Amino acid sequence: MAATENKDLDSLLSHRPEAQELVDRGIMKDPKVAPALQQHKEELNKAKIQDSLRHKIDHRPTREELVDQKILEPRMGATFEKMQNSLENKITERPDPEKLVEQGILPDAPNKE
């Protein structure tokens, strides 16, 4: 049994990717570079991304600019109000549960006494 396990292990190890391939795929850090330098590089990259995002947020277009560029509709609030009014009307016009039971849509619930 140990012989088969050794063969399986040898097979797995022979198909194992090289260290450089793992580094290239971002799975493993480069063993040739000091860990402190790698950490500092990661921190710099993170700070660079944060600065870029902060700049983009600070310079994002206003609502009026987006309307001018036809990205937003001029009166999104009016569309929302129409939908809200339509839903409110439908809710007020819906039948009560007793009517739905009479029509056979809802099952007749036993009285809870």
Gaussian input, Z-matrix of N, CA and C with variables (Angstrom, degrees):
# hf/3-21g

backbone

0 1
 N
 C     1     B1
 C     2     B2     1     A1
 N     3     B3     2     A2     1     D1
 C     4     B4     3     A3     2     D2
 C     5     B5     4     A4     3     D3
 N     6     B6     5     A5     4     D4
 C     7     B7     6     A6     5     D5
 C     8     B8     7     A7     6     D6
 N     9     B9     8     A8     7     D7
 C    10    B10     9     A9     8     D8
 C    11    B11    10    A10     9     D9
 N    12    B12    11    A11    10    D10
 C    13    B13    12    A12    11    D11
 C    14    B14    13    A13    12    D12
 N    15    B15    14    A14    13    D13
 C    16    B16    15    A15    14    D14
 C    17    B17    16    A16    15    D15
 N    18    B18    17    A17    16    D16
 C    19    B19    18    A18    17    D17
 C    20    B20    19    A19    18    D18
 N    21    B21    20    A20    19    D19
 C    22    B22    21    A21    20    D20
 C    23    B23    22    A22    21    D21
 N    24    B24    23    A23    22    D22
 C    25    B25    24    A24    23    D23
 C    26    B26    25    A25    24    D24
 N    27    B27    26    A26    25    D25
 C    28    B28    27    A27    26    D26
 C    29    B29    28    A28    27    D27
 N    30    B30    29    A29    28    D28
 C    31    B31    30    A30    29    D29
 C    32    B32    31    A31    30    D30
 N    33    B33    32    A32    31    D31
 C    34    B34    33    A33    32    D32
 C    35    B35    34    A34    33    D33
 N    36    B36    35    A35    34    D34
 C    37    B37    36    A36    35    D35
 C    38    B38    37    A37    36    D36
 N    39    B39    38    A38    37    D37
 C    40    B40    39    A39    38    D38
 C    41    B41    40    A40    39    D39
 N    42    B42    41    A41    40    D40
 C    43    B43    42    A42    41    D41
 C    44    B44    43    A43    42    D42
 N    45    B45    44    A44    43    D43
 C    46    B46    45    A45    44    D44
 C    47    B47    46    A46    45    D45
 N    48    B48    47    A47    46    D46
 C    49    B49    48    A48    47    D47
 C    50    B50    49    A49    48    D48
 N    51    B51    50    A50    49    D49
 C    52    B52    51    A51    50    D50
 C    53    B53    52    A52    51    D51
 N    54    B54    53    A53    52    D52
 C    55    B55    54    A54    53    D53
 C    56    B56    55    A55    54    D54
 N    57    B57    56    A56    55    D55
 C    58    B58    57    A57    56    D56
 C    59    B59    58    A58    57    D57
 N    60    B60    59    A59    58    D58
 C    61    B61    60    A60    59    D59
 C    62    B62    61    A61    60    D60
 N    63    B63    62    A62    61    D61
 C    64    B64    63    A63    62    D62
 C    65    B65    64    A64    63    D63
 N    66    B66    65    A65    64    D64
 C    67    B67    66    A66    65    D65
 C    68    B68    67    A67    66    D66
 N    69    B69    68    A68    67    D67
 C    70    B70    69    A69    68    D68
 C    71    B71    70    A70    69    D69
 N    72    B72    71    A71    70    D70
 C    73    B73    72    A72    71    D71
 C    74    B74    73    A73    72    D72
 N    75    B75    74    A74    73    D73
 C    76    B76    75    A75    74    D74
 C    77    B77    76    A76    75    D75
 N    78    B78    77    A77    76    D76
 C    79    B79    78    A78    77    D77
 C    80    B80    79    A79    78    D78
 N    81    B81    80    A80    79    D79
 C    82    B82    81    A81    80    D80
 C    83    B83    82    A82    81    D81
 N    84    B84    83    A83    82    D82
 C    85    B85    84    A84    83    D83
 C    86    B86    85    A85    84    D84
 N    87    B87    86    A86    85    D85
 C    88    B88    87    A87    86    D86
 C    89    B89    88    A88    87    D87
 N    90    B90    89    A89    88    D88
 C    91    B91    90    A90    89    D89
 C    92    B92    91    A91    90    D90
 N    93    B93    92    A92    91    D91
 C    94    B94    93    A93    92    D92
 C    95    B95    94    A94    93    D93
 N    96    B96    95    A95    94    D94
 C    97    B97    96    A96    95    D95
 C    98    B98    97    A97    96    D96
 N    99    B99    98    A98    97    D97
 C   100   B100    99    A99    98    D98
 C   101   B101   100   A100    99    D99
 N   102   B102   101   A101   100   D100
 C   103   B103   102   A102   101   D101
 C   104   B104   103   A103   102   D102
 N   105   B105   104   A104   103   D103
 C   106   B106   105   A105   104   D104
 C   107   B107   106   A106   105   D105
 N   108   B108   107   A107   106   D106
 C   109   B109   108   A108   107   D107
 C   110   B110   109   A109   108   D108
 N   111   B111   110   A110   109   D109
 C   112   B112   111   A111   110   D110
 C   113   B113   112   A112   111   D111
 N   114   B114   113   A113   112   D112
 C   115   B115   114   A114   113   D113
 C   116   B116   115   A115   114   D114
 N   117   B117   116   A116   115   D115
 C   118   B118   117   A117   116   D116
 C   119   B119   118   A118   117   D117
 N   120   B120   119   A119   118   D118
 C   121   B121   120   A120   119   D119
 C   122   B122   121   A121   120   D120
 N   123   B123   122   A122   121   D121
 C   124   B124   123   A123   122   D122
 C   125   B125   124   A124   123   D123
 N   126   B126   125   A125   124   D124
 C   127   B127   126   A126   125   D125
 C   128   B128   127   A127   126   D126
 N   129   B129   128   A128   127   D127
 C   130   B130   129   A129   128   D128
 C   131   B131   130   A130   129   D129
 N   132   B132   131   A131   130   D130
 C   133   B133   132   A132   131   D131
 C   134   B134   133   A133   132   D132
 N   135   B135   134   A134   133   D133
 C   136   B136   135   A135   134   D134
 C   137   B137   136   A136   135   D135
 N   138   B138   137   A137   136   D136
 C   139   B139   138   A138   137   D137
 C   140   B140   139   A139   138   D138
 N   141   B141   140   A140   139   D139
 C   142   B142   141   A141   140   D140
 C   143   B143   142   A142   141   D141
 N   144   B144   143   A143   142   D142
 C   145   B145   144   A144   143   D143
 C   146   B146   145   A145   144   D144
 N   147   B147   146   A146   145   D145
 C   148   B148   147   A147   146   D146
 C   149   B149   148   A148   147   D147
 N   150   B150   149   A149   148   D148
 C   151   B151   150   A150   149   D149
 C   152   B152   151   A151   150   D150
 N   153   B153   152   A152   151   D151
 C   154   B154   153   A153   152   D152
 C   155   B155   154   A154   153   D153
 N   156   B156   155   A155   154   D154
 C   157   B157   156   A156   155   D155
 C   158   B158   157   A157   156   D156
 N   159   B159   158   A158   157   D157
 C   160   B160   159   A159   158   D158
 C   161   B161   160   A160   159   D159
 N   162   B162   161   A161   160   D160
 C   163   B163   162   A162   161   D161
 C   164   B164   163   A163   162   D162
 N   165   B165   164   A164   163   D163
 C   166   B166   165   A165   164   D164
 C   167   B167   166   A166   165   D165
 N   168   B168   167   A167   166   D166
 C   169   B169   168   A168   167   D167
 C   170   B170   169   A169   168   D168
 N   171   B171   170   A170   169   D169
 C   172   B172   171   A171   170   D170
 C   173   B173   172   A172   171   D171
 N   174   B174   173   A173   172   D172
 C   175   B175   174   A174   173   D173
 C   176   B176   175   A175   174   D174
 N   177   B177   176   A176   175   D175
 C   178   B178   177   A177   176   D176
 C   179   B179   178   A178   177   D177
 N   180   B180   179   A179   178   D178
 C   181   B181   180   A180   179   D179
 C   182   B182   181   A181   180   D180
 N   183   B183   182   A182   181   D181
 C   184   B184   183   A183   182   D182
 C   185   B185   184   A184   183   D183
 N   186   B186   185   A185   184   D184
 C   187   B187   186   A186   185   D185
 C   188   B188   187   A187   186   D186
 N   189   B189   188   A188   187   D187
 C   190   B190   189   A189   188   D188
 C   191   B191   190   A190   189   D189
 N   192   B192   191   A191   190   D190
 C   193   B193   192   A192   191   D191
 C   194   B194   193   A193   192   D192
 N   195   B195   194   A194   193   D193
 C   196   B196   195   A195   194   D194
 C   197   B197   196   A196   195   D195
 N   198   B198   197   A197   196   D196
 C   199   B199   198   A198   197   D197
 C   200   B200   199   A199   198   D198
 N   201   B201   200   A200   199   D199
 C   202   B202   201   A201   200   D200
 C   203   B203   202   A202   201   D201
 N   204   B204   203   A203   202   D202
 C   205   B205   204   A204   203   D203
 C   206   B206   205   A205   204   D204
 N   207   B207   206   A206   205   D205
 C   208   B208   207   A207   206   D206
 C   209   B209   208   A208   207   D207
 N   210   B210   209   A209   208   D208
 C   211   B211   210   A210   209   D209
 C   212   B212   211   A211   210   D210
 N   213   B213   212   A212   211   D211
 C   214   B214   213   A213   212   D212
 C   215   B215   214   A214   213   D213
 N   216   B216   215   A215   214   D214
 C   217   B217   216   A216   215   D215
 C   218   B218   217   A217   216   D216
 N   219   B219   218   A218   217   D217
 C   220   B220   219   A219   218   D218
 C   221   B221   220   A220   219   D219
 N   222   B222   221   A221   220   D220
 C   223   B223   222   A222   221   D221
 C   224   B224   223   A223   222   D222
 N   225   B225   224   A224   223   D223
 C   226   B226   225   A225   224   D224
 C   227   B227   226   A226   225   D225
 N   228   B228   227   A227   226   D226
 C   229   B229   228   A228   227   D227
 C   230   B230   229   A229   228   D228
 N   231   B231   230   A230   229   D229
 C   232   B232   231   A231   230   D230
 C   233   B233   232   A232   231   D231
 N   234   B234   233   A233   232   D232
 C   235   B235   234   A234   233   D233
 C   236   B236   235   A235   234   D234
 N   237   B237   236   A236   235   D235
 C   238   B238   237   A237   236   D236
 C   239   B239   238   A238   237   D237
 N   240   B240   239   A239   238   D238
 C   241   B241   240   A240   239   D239
 C   242   B242   241   A241   240   D240
 N   243   B243   242   A242   241   D241
 C   244   B244   243   A243   242   D242
 C   245   B245   244   A244   243   D243
 N   246   B246   245   A245   244   D244
 C   247   B247   246   A246   245   D245
 C   248   B248   247   A247   246   D246
 N   249   B249   248   A248   247   D247
 C   250   B250   249   A249   248   D248
 C   251   B251   250   A250   249   D249
 N   252   B252   251   A251   250   D250
 C   253   B253   252   A252   251   D251
 C   254   B254   253   A253   252   D252
 N   255   B255   254   A254   253   D253
 C   256   B256   255   A255   254   D254
 C   257   B257   256   A256   255   D255
 N   258   B258   257   A257   256   D256
 C   259   B259   258   A258   257   D257
 C   260   B260   259   A259   258   D258
 N   261   B261   260   A260   259   D259
 C   262   B262   261   A261   260   D260
 C   263   B263   262   A262   261   D261
 N   264   B264   263   A263   262   D262
 C   265   B265   264   A264   263   D263
 C   266   B266   265   A265   264   D264
 N   267   B267   266   A266   265   D265
 C   268   B268   267   A267   266   D266
 C   269   B269   268   A268   267   D267
 N   270   B270   269   A269   268   D268
 C   271   B271   270   A270   269   D269
 C   272   B272   271   A271   270   D270
 N   273   B273   272   A272   271   D271
 C   274   B274   273   A273   272   D272
 C   275   B275   274   A274   273   D273
 N   276   B276   275   A275   274   D274
 C   277   B277   276   A276   275   D275
 C   278   B278   277   A277   276   D276
 N   279   B279   278   A278   277   D277
 C   280   B280   279   A279   278   D278
 C   281   B281   280   A280   279   D279
 N   282   B282   281   A281   280   D280
 C   283   B283   282   A282   281   D281
 C   284   B284   283   A283   282   D282
 N   285   B285   284   A284   283   D283
 C   286   B286   285   A285   284   D284
 C   287   B287   286   A286   285   D285
 N   288   B288   287   A287   286   D286
 C   289   B289   288   A288   287   D287
 C   290   B290   289   A289   288   D288
 N   291   B291   290   A290   289   D289
 C   292   B292   291   A291   290   D290
 C   293   B293   292   A292   291   D291
 N   294   B294   293   A293   292   D292
 C   295   B295   294   A294   293   D293
 C   296   B296   295   A295   294   D294
 N   297   B297   296   A296   295   D295
 C   298   B298   297   A297   296   D296
 C   299   B299   298   A298   297   D297
 N   300   B300   299   A299   298   D298
 C   301   B301   300   A300   299   D299
 C   302   B302   301   A301   300   D300
 N   303   B303   302   A302   301   D301
 C   304   B304   303   A303   302   D302
 C   305   B305   304   A304   303   D303
 N   306   B306   305   A305   304   D304
 C   307   B307   306   A306   305   D305
 C   308   B308   307   A307   306   D306
 N   309   B309   308   A308   307   D307
 C   310   B310   309   A309   308   D308
 C   311   B311   310   A310   309   D309
 N   312   B312   311   A311   310   D310
 C   313   B313   312   A312   311   D311
 C   314   B314   313   A313   312   D312
 N   315   B315   314   A314   313   D313
 C   316   B316   315   A315   314   D314
 C   317   B317   316   A316   315   D315
 N   318   B318   317   A317   316   D316
 C   319   B319   318   A318   317   D317
 C   320   B320   319   A319   318   D318
 N   321   B321   320   A320   319   D319
 C   322   B322   321   A321   320   D320
 C   323   B323   322   A322   321   D321
 N   324   B324   323   A323   322   D322
 C   325   B325   324   A324   323   D323
 C   326   B326   325   A325   324   D324
 N   327   B327   326   A326   325   D325
 C   328   B328   327   A327   326   D326
 C   329   B329   328   A328   327   D327
 N   330   B330   329   A329   328   D328
 C   331   B331   330   A330   329   D329
 C   332   B332   331   A331   330   D330
 N   333   B333   332   A332   331   D331
 C   334   B334   333   A333   332   D332
 C   335   B335   334   A334   333   D333
 N   336   B336   335   A335   334   D334
 C   337   B337   336   A336   335   D335
 C   338   B338   337   A337   336   D336

   B1=1.4364
   B2=1.5240
   B3=1.3116
   B4=1.4550
   B5=1.5268
   B6=1.3253
   B7=1.4659
   B8=1.5231
   B9=1.3393
   B10=1.4795
   B11=1.5219
   B12=1.3240
   B13=1.4609
   B14=1.5248
   B15=1.3264
   B16=1.4672
   B17=1.5237
   B18=1.3393
   B19=1.4654
   B20=1.5256
   B21=1.3396
   B22=1.4625
   B23=1.5284
   B24=1.3112
   B25=1.4575
   B26=1.5220
   B27=1.3317
   B28=1.4692
   B29=1.5186
   B30=1.3204
   B31=1.4636
   B32=1.5280
   B33=1.3181
   B34=1.4731
   B35=1.5268
   B36=1.3187
   B37=1.4635
   B38=1.5244
   B39=1.3046
   B40=1.4635
   B41=1.5274
   B42=1.3227
   B43=1.4714
   B44=1.5296
   B45=1.3181
   B46=1.4628
   B47=1.5321
   B48=1.3393
   B49=1.4683
   B50=1.5274
   B51=1.3205
   B52=1.4589
   B53=1.5299
   B54=1.3174
   B55=1.4623
   B56=1.5281
   B57=1.3350
   B58=1.4662
   B59=1.5270
   B60=1.3308
   B61=1.4681
   B62=1.5314
   B63=1.3234
   B64=1.4669
   B65=1.5250
   B66=1.3259
   B67=1.4617
   B68=1.5279
   B69=1.3400
   B70=1.4628
   B71=1.5215
   B72=1.3192
   B73=1.4657
   B74=1.5316
   B75=1.3307
   B76=1.4528
   B77=1.5170
   B78=1.3155
   B79=1.4604
   B80=1.5299
   B81=1.3233
   B82=1.4613
   B83=1.5301
   B84=1.3206
   B85=1.4635
   B86=1.5196
   B87=1.3112
   B88=1.4562
   B89=1.5354
   B90=1.3336
   B91=1.4668
   B92=1.5304
   B93=1.3306
   B94=1.4645
   B95=1.5275
   B96=1.3572
   B97=1.4658
   B98=1.5311
   B99=1.3074
   B100=1.4659
   B101=1.5311
   B102=1.3352
   B103=1.4674
   B104=1.5304
   B105=1.3248
   B106=1.4681
   B107=1.5286
   B108=1.3229
   B109=1.4696
   B110=1.5239
   B111=1.3281
   B112=1.4677
   B113=1.5251
   B114=1.3202
   B115=1.4599
   B116=1.5292
   B117=1.3258
   B118=1.4628
   B119=1.5268
   B120=1.3238
   B121=1.4683
   B122=1.5280
   B123=1.3359
   B124=1.4659
   B125=1.5284
   B126=1.3399
   B127=1.4629
   B128=1.5211
   B129=1.3354
   B130=1.4651
   B131=1.5284
   B132=1.3292
   B133=1.4701
   B134=1.5224
   B135=1.3299
   B136=1.4662
   B137=1.5257
   B138=1.3299
   B139=1.4668
   B140=1.5264
   B141=1.3137
   B142=1.4741
   B143=1.5308
   B144=1.3130
   B145=1.4697
   B146=1.5250
   B147=1.3405
   B148=1.4619
   B149=1.5237
   B150=1.3268
   B151=1.4649
   B152=1.5245
   B153=1.3107
   B154=1.4696
   B155=1.5284
   B156=1.3217
   B157=1.4686
   B158=1.5282
   B159=1.3221
   B160=1.4639
   B161=1.5265
   B162=1.3266
   B163=1.4653
   B164=1.5308
   B165=1.3225
   B166=1.4647
   B167=1.5181
   B168=1.3206
   B169=1.4645
   B170=1.5285
   B171=1.3324
   B172=1.4661
   B173=1.5235
   B174=1.3164
   B175=1.4637
   B176=1.5299
   B177=1.3146
   B178=1.4577
   B179=1.5258
   B180=1.3249
   B181=1.4657
   B182=1.5275
   B183=1.3234
   B184=1.4581
   B185=1.5215
   B186=1.2981
   B187=1.4634
   B188=1.5147
   B189=1.3313
   B190=1.4637
   B191=1.5266
   B192=1.3301
   B193=1.4640
   B194=1.5298
   B195=1.3275
   B196=1.4627
   B197=1.5276
   B198=1.3151
   B199=1.4633
   B200=1.5270
   B201=1.3346
   B202=1.4644
   B203=1.5275
   B204=1.3131
   B205=1.4689
   B206=1.5301
   B207=1.3284
   B208=1.4740
   B209=1.5282
   B210=1.3274
   B211=1.4652
   B212=1.5228
   B213=1.3384
   B214=1.4554
   B215=1.5222
   B216=1.3278
   B217=1.4570
   B218=1.5198
   B219=1.3287
   B220=1.4580
   B221=1.5176
   B222=1.3183
   B223=1.4620
   B224=1.5177
   B225=1.2938
   B226=1.4663
   B227=1.5231
   B228=1.3248
   B229=1.4513
   B230=1.5171
   B231=1.3499
   B232=1.4595
   B233=1.5229
   B234=1.3165
   B235=1.4634
   B236=1.5259
   B237=1.3078
   B238=1.4580
   B239=1.5311
   B240=1.3245
   B241=1.4652
   B242=1.5231
   B243=1.3311
   B244=1.4723
   B245=1.5216
   B246=1.3159
   B247=1.4665
   B248=1.5213
   B249=1.3097
   B250=1.4599
   B251=1.5244
   B252=1.3229
   B253=1.4697
   B254=1.5230
   B255=1.3261
   B256=1.4591
   B257=1.5267
   B258=1.3303
   B259=1.4636
   B260=1.5248
   B261=1.3210
   B262=1.4685
   B263=1.5260
   B264=1.3329
   B265=1.4661
   B266=1.5266
   B267=1.3180
   B268=1.4598
   B269=1.5245
   B270=1.3145
   B271=1.4729
   B272=1.5222
   B273=1.3273
   B274=1.4775
   B275=1.5225
   B276=1.3232
   B277=1.4674
   B278=1.5221
   B279=1.3098
   B280=1.4589
   B281=1.5339
   B282=1.3142
   B283=1.4682
   B284=1.5279
   B285=1.3269
   B286=1.4503
   B287=1.5365
   B288=1.3229
   B289=1.4661
   B290=1.5339
   B291=1.3490
   B292=1.4695
   B293=1.5249
   B294=1.3311
   B295=1.4624
   B296=1.5359
   B297=1.3275
   B298=1.4690
   B299=1.5204
   B300=1.3327
   B301=1.4656
   B302=1.5189
   B303=1.3477
   B304=1.4669
   B305=1.5222
   B306=1.3346
   B307=1.4698
   B308=1.5278
   B309=1.3175
   B310=1.4654
   B311=1.5254
   B312=1.3284
   B313=1.4551
   B314=1.5296
   B315=1.3313
   B316=1.4556
   B317=1.5185
   B318=1.3316
   B319=1.4619
   B320=1.5269
   B321=1.3128
   B322=1.4521
   B323=1.5180
   B324=1.3158
   B325=1.4666
   B326=1.5088
   B327=1.3388
   B328=1.4793
   B329=1.5353
   B330=1.3339
   B331=1.4663
   B332=1.5071
   B333=1.3288
   B334=1.4676
   B335=1.5036
   B336=1.3170
   B337=1.4625
   B338=1.4804
   A1=110.60
   A2=117.40
   A3=121.21
   A4=110.41
   A5=116.62
   A6=120.23
   A7=110.41
   A8=117.28
   A9=120.03
   A10=110.56
   A11=116.67
   A12=119.50
   A13=110.13
   A14=116.75
   A15=120.33
   A16=110.58
   A17=116.93
   A18=120.55
   A19=110.36
   A20=116.54
   A21=120.21
   A22=110.79
   A23=115.28
   A24=119.75
   A25=110.84
   A26=116.60
   A27=120.47
   A28=110.59
   A29=117.29
   A30=121.40
   A31=110.30
   A32=115.62
   A33=119.51
   A34=111.23
   A35=115.93
   A36=119.68
   A37=111.83
   A38=117.73
   A39=119.81
   A40=111.77
   A41=117.09
   A42=120.87
   A43=112.16
   A44=116.01
   A45=120.99
   A46=109.51
   A47=117.97
   A48=119.60
   A49=111.16
   A50=114.87
   A51=121.00
   A52=109.41
   A53=116.25
   A54=121.29
   A55=111.22
   A56=117.17
   A57=120.25
   A58=111.09
   A59=116.78
   A60=119.95
   A61=110.18
   A62=116.65
   A63=120.73
   A64=111.09
   A65=116.63
   A66=120.98
   A67=109.30
   A68=116.84
   A69=121.44
   A70=111.75
   A71=117.50
   A72=121.76
   A73=112.13
   A74=117.29
   A75=121.44
   A76=114.24
   A77=116.59
   A78=120.86
   A79=110.29
   A80=115.06
   A81=120.74
   A82=108.31
   A83=116.19
   A84=120.02
   A85=109.26
   A86=115.69
   A87=121.85
   A88=109.95
   A89=117.58
   A90=119.86
   A91=112.90
   A92=117.21
   A93=120.55
   A94=111.87
   A95=117.25
   A96=121.48
   A97=108.69
   A98=115.22
   A99=120.52
   A100=110.35
   A101=117.93
   A102=121.32
   A103=113.33
   A104=117.38
   A105=119.83
   A106=110.50
   A107=116.73
   A108=120.33
   A109=111.20
   A110=116.13
   A111=119.77
   A112=110.52
   A113=116.53
   A114=120.65
   A115=109.85
   A116=116.88
   A117=120.40
   A118=110.85
   A119=116.77
   A120=121.13
   A121=110.24
   A122=117.51
   A123=121.39
   A124=110.97
   A125=116.00
   A126=119.64
   A127=111.13
   A128=116.97
   A129=120.55
   A130=111.41
   A131=116.32
   A132=119.55
   A133=111.11
   A134=116.41
   A135=120.75
   A136=110.53
   A137=116.68
   A138=120.76
   A139=110.83
   A140=116.57
   A141=121.20
   A142=110.24
   A143=116.57
   A144=121.13
   A145=110.09
   A146=117.02
   A147=120.62
   A148=111.04
   A149=116.87
   A150=120.61
   A151=110.82
   A152=116.20
   A153=120.59
   A154=110.77
   A155=116.38
   A156=120.10
   A157=111.35
   A158=116.75
   A159=120.55
   A160=110.20
   A161=116.68
   A162=121.48
   A163=110.90
   A164=116.80
   A165=120.35
   A166=111.52
   A167=117.28
   A168=120.62
   A169=110.25
   A170=116.18
   A171=119.94
   A172=112.60
   A173=117.23
   A174=121.30
   A175=113.45
   A176=116.69
   A177=118.35
   A178=109.60
   A179=116.65
   A180=119.90
   A181=112.02
   A182=114.91
   A183=120.25
   A184=109.34
   A185=115.47
   A186=120.47
   A187=110.75
   A188=117.03
   A189=120.84
   A190=111.28
   A191=116.90
   A192=120.11
   A193=110.79
   A194=117.02
   A195=120.46
   A196=111.03
   A197=117.36
   A198=120.47
   A199=109.32
   A200=117.12
   A201=120.93
   A202=111.62
   A203=116.57
   A204=121.18
   A205=111.94
   A206=117.30
   A207=124.14
   A208=112.45
   A209=116.07
   A210=120.52
   A211=109.47
   A212=116.71
   A213=122.43
   A214=109.37
   A215=114.66
   A216=119.03
   A217=108.39
   A218=117.31
   A219=119.20
   A220=113.67
   A221=118.21
   A222=119.57
   A223=110.32
   A224=116.28
   A225=119.63
   A226=110.29
   A227=117.85
   A228=121.63
   A229=112.04
   A230=117.07
   A231=120.70
   A232=110.68
   A233=117.67
   A234=121.40
   A235=110.18
   A236=115.52
   A237=119.97
   A238=110.60
   A239=116.62
   A240=120.14
   A241=111.03
   A242=117.30
   A243=120.56
   A244=110.56
   A245=116.05
   A246=119.35
   A247=110.54
   A248=116.62
   A249=120.90
   A250=110.46
   A251=117.51
   A252=120.86
   A253=111.11
   A254=116.50
   A255=120.63
   A256=110.69
   A257=116.39
   A258=120.02
   A259=111.49
   A260=116.50
   A261=119.06
   A262=110.61
   A263=117.36
   A264=120.83
   A265=111.15
   A266=116.13
   A267=119.53
   A268=111.05
   A269=116.35
   A270=119.85
   A271=110.46
   A272=117.23
   A273=119.37
   A274=111.58
   A275=117.50
   A276=120.93
   A277=113.23
   A278=118.08
   A279=118.76
   A280=109.80
   A281=115.89
   A282=119.61
   A283=111.19
   A284=115.20
   A285=119.47
   A286=109.62
   A287=117.69
   A288=120.77
   A289=113.71
   A290=117.80
   A291=119.38
   A292=110.97
   A293=117.05
   A294=121.04
   A295=110.42
   A296=115.95
   A297=120.02
   A298=110.74
   A299=117.85
   A300=121.18
   A301=109.17
   A302=117.40
   A303=121.45
   A304=111.62
   A305=116.41
   A306=120.68
   A307=111.93
   A308=117.28
   A309=121.16
   A310=113.14
   A311=116.80
   A312=119.75
   A313=110.67
   A314=116.68
   A315=121.87
   A316=109.72
   A317=117.75
   A318=118.98
   A319=109.10
   A320=115.21
   A321=120.93
   A322=107.88
   A323=116.40
   A324=121.14
   A325=109.38
   A326=117.42
   A327=119.26
   A328=108.96
   A329=114.65
   A330=119.92
   A331=109.39
   A332=115.25
   A333=121.04
   A334=107.49
   A335=117.36
   A336=121.42
   A337=110.74
   D1=-37.02
   D2=179.28
   D3=-65.75
   D4=-31.93
   D5=-179.85
   D6=-65.63
   D7=-41.79
   D8=178.72
   D9=-66.67
   D10=-37.92
   D11=178.60
   D12=-65.13
   D13=-39.10
   D14=177.60
   D15=-64.24
   D16=-41.30
   D17=178.95
   D18=-64.24
   D19=-42.45
   D20=178.36
   D21=-62.53
   D22=-43.46
   D23=179.66
   D24=-65.09
   D25=-43.24
   D26=177.61
   D27=-61.37
   D28=-39.39
   D29=179.17
   D30=-64.01
   D31=-46.09
   D32=179.69
   D33=-63.01
   D34=-43.07
   D35=-179.30
   D36=-67.04
   D37=-33.29
   D38=179.86
   D39=-71.17
   D40=-23.65
   D41=179.76
   D42=-97.59
   D43=3.25
   D44=-178.88
   D45=-69.46
   D46=135.68
   D47=179.12
   D48=-67.84
   D49=155.11
   D50=178.47
   D51=-69.62
   D52=158.40
   D53=-178.84
   D54=-60.43
   D55=-40.41
   D56=-178.61
   D57=-64.45
   D58=-36.10
   D59=177.48
   D60=-64.19
   D61=-40.45
   D62=178.00
   D63=-65.54
   D64=-36.52
   D65=176.88
   D66=-66.05
   D67=-45.06
   D68=-179.00
   D69=-62.68
   D70=-33.62
   D71=-179.17
   D72=-85.11
   D73=-2.44
   D74=177.88
   D75=78.33
   D76=16.34
   D77=-179.46
   D78=-84.99
   D79=-35.78
   D80=-176.67
   D81=-128.13
   D82=147.42
   D83=176.64
   D84=-80.90
   D85=152.86
   D86=-177.54
   D87=-63.89
   D88=118.73
   D89=-178.19
   D90=-71.66
   D91=-12.03
   D92=-178.29
   D93=-83.54
   D94=-12.47
   D95=-177.35
   D96=-107.71
   D97=138.69
   D98=-178.58
   D99=-61.08
   D100=139.19
   D101=-179.52
   D102=-57.40
   D103=-35.12
   D104=179.09
   D105=-64.04
   D106=-40.16
   D107=177.65
   D108=-66.55
   D109=-39.00
   D110=178.53
   D111=-63.41
   D112=-42.54
   D113=179.92
   D114=-65.12
   D115=-42.46
   D116=179.27
   D117=-63.42
   D118=-39.31
   D119=178.15
   D120=-63.41
   D121=-43.15
   D122=178.82
   D123=-62.93
   D124=-41.07
   D125=178.87
   D126=-64.30
   D127=-40.30
   D128=177.81
   D129=-64.70
   D130=-41.94
   D131=178.18
   D132=-63.17
   D133=-41.07
   D134=178.85
   D135=-63.39
   D136=-44.05
   D137=178.99
   D138=-63.96
   D139=-37.79
   D140=178.89
   D141=-63.35
   D142=-44.01
   D143=179.05
   D144=-64.74
   D145=-42.81
   D146=178.99
   D147=-61.41
   D148=-43.37
   D149=178.90
   D150=-63.24
   D151=-41.48
   D152=179.70
   D153=-63.02
   D154=-45.48
   D155=179.24
   D156=-65.43
   D157=-41.17
   D158=178.84
   D159=-61.29
   D160=-41.97
   D161=178.17
   D162=-63.34
   D163=-43.76
   D164=179.70
   D165=-64.27
   D166=-40.03
   D167=178.96
   D168=-66.80
   D169=-42.84
   D170=-179.75
   D171=-64.60
   D172=-27.82
   D173=-176.35
   D174=-110.78
   D175=20.27
   D176=179.51
   D177=-70.82
   D178=151.38
   D179=-176.70
   D180=-69.02
   D181=153.73
   D182=177.95
   D183=-79.13
   D184=169.74
   D185=178.13
   D186=-59.79
   D187=-41.80
   D188=-179.72
   D189=-62.39
   D190=-40.39
   D191=178.26
   D192=-63.80
   D193=-39.34
   D194=178.96
   D195=-67.61
   D196=-35.12
   D197=176.18
   D198=-67.01
   D199=-43.34
   D200=178.88
   D201=-61.44
   D202=-33.99
   D203=-179.80
   D204=-85.27
   D205=3.93
   D206=178.78
   D207=64.93
   D208=27.05
   D209=176.57
   D210=-86.59
   D211=-39.20
   D212=175.84
   D213=-112.73
   D214=152.33
   D215=174.18
   D216=-77.23
   D217=149.63
   D218=-177.11
   D219=-61.18
   D220=-36.40
   D221=-175.80
   D222=-128.03
   D223=70.36
   D224=178.09
   D225=-62.35
   D226=-29.70
   D227=179.75
   D228=-63.53
   D229=-37.52
   D230=-179.98
   D231=-65.21
   D232=-40.39
   D233=178.45
   D234=-63.11
   D235=-42.94
   D236=179.10
   D237=-63.62
   D238=-42.32
   D239=179.75
   D240=-62.54
   D241=-39.78
   D242=178.15
   D243=-61.36
   D244=-45.20
   D245=179.62
   D246=-63.83
   D247=-42.45
   D248=-179.41
   D249=-62.78
   D250=-44.90
   D251=179.00
   D252=-63.65
   D253=-41.25
   D254=179.42
   D255=-61.40
   D256=-44.61
   D257=179.31
   D258=-65.94
   D259=-40.30
   D260=178.75
   D261=-62.90
   D262=-40.37
   D263=177.86
   D264=-63.36
   D265=-42.65
   D266=-179.90
   D267=-64.32
   D268=-37.82
   D269=179.59
   D270=-66.44
   D271=-42.53
   D272=-178.83
   D273=-70.08
   D274=-26.06
   D275=-177.89
   D276=-91.30
   D277=-5.85
   D278=-177.01
   D279=-70.27
   D280=147.78
   D281=-178.14
   D282=-73.39
   D283=155.15
   D284=178.44
   D285=-78.37
   D286=162.75
   D287=-175.45
   D288=-58.16
   D289=-36.22
   D290=-179.66
   D291=-61.44
   D292=-39.73
   D293=179.62
   D294=-65.63
   D295=-38.36
   D296=179.13
   D297=-67.77
   D298=-33.81
   D299=176.04
   D300=-66.98
   D301=-43.14
   D302=178.64
   D303=-60.60
   D304=-36.12
   D305=-178.82
   D306=-82.46
   D307=-5.58
   D308=178.09
   D309=81.85
   D310=14.48
   D311=179.80
   D312=-82.48
   D313=-42.45
   D314=175.37
   D315=-104.22
   D316=146.48
   D317=176.83
   D318=-71.81
   D319=152.36
   D320=179.20
   D321=-75.04
   D322=111.93
   D323=-177.91
   D324=-80.79
   D325=136.75
   D326=177.20
   D327=-65.87
   D328=147.08
   D329=179.95
   D330=-68.67
   D331=135.20
   D332=178.30
   D333=-96.25
   D334=104.56
   D335=-179.64
   D336=-125.18

